[in-house]
Amino acid sequence: MTFKQLEALYWIARLGGFAQAANQLNTSQSAISKRVHELEQLFDTELFDRSQRTARLTEKGEEMYVLAQKLLAQRDAAIEQFGKPGVVERRIRIGVTELTAMTWLPRLVGLIQQHYPKVILEPDVDDSLQLRDKLLADELDLVIVPDTFADSRLQHKAIGQVTSAWMCKPGVVPAGGTVRLHELARHRMLVQGNNSGTGRAYDAWMKEQGVQPANVIVVSNLVALTGLTVSGLGVSYLPRQCLQPLVAAGMLTVIDVAPALPVVRYVAMHKGEHRSALTSSIVMLAQACCDFTRMFQAQAEEEPARD
């Protein structure tokens, strides 16, 4: 029995077909079929039900799948623990929010390639709720999201934080002086909704302040949210520092609101049983380069040391 045979069975079962497994393992469908056939000959038992159109495991196939999952995880752990970073060969699927993708994701990708040149990185950009669900469904290995999801099945590590401010097109809210939150709520508010970690955090916070906006438009996409705010459609909470160029250009203005918005903390999350040396290392790299203050950051060749 070989790891290649186990990988073939594992990915067929995970992805639902021989072609998908071949694509995942960068080989041909015939090679995948050959590996499964070798396993079946070795144990003299069918692992897939050939009477079905889909790749459905037999009862013995289910047992072999569980065994393959354990053995492959142990193999990966051994390689990560005893091998040099440069020889670690793995695919790792990382989920990030739109704000991370628009700010420091290129720096993280560059650091991972620098330290683990043979690791294949597959970023997935989505809203926080979808990323959490994909993590629980084993469709992602690690996600970086706002710290608004308490779940005992997930481990989390602090990465950084985002400072937001209420903004609008100049003139939408009269300039001068501090605006109370309940007064601001009389304007149309553009919010991110409960699929967004930031949206969940600020929705809960406003309820704690006793504020319930009467006119709300939910915009899940950060670029669209910014564009609608710039157009003068309403007021919105937006990441303050990275959108400073739009403020400087006169496209947006920051509203002085009391009480001020709380910071939103970001965390890296993974399933408890899926922690590995590689995952832990990537979390540390994320901590080192996390920077929500600038949009579209260039990939850094060498990260400066931090105090």
Protein Blocks (a to p, Z undefined) as FASTA:
>chain_A
ZZklmmmmmmmmmnopaklmmmmnopafklmmmmmmmmmmmnopafbdfkbmbdcddfkl
mmmmmmmmmmmmmmmmmmmmmmcfklpccdddddddfklmmmmmmmmmmmmmmmmmmbcc
ddddddfklmmmmmmnopafbdcdddfbccfkbccddfbdcdddddddehjacgeijddf
klmmmpccddebjmbmklmmmmmmmmmnopacfbdcddfblklmmmmmmnopaccdddfk
lmmmmmmnopaccdddddddddddddddddfklgcfklmmmmmmmmmmgcfkbghiacdf
bdcddZZ
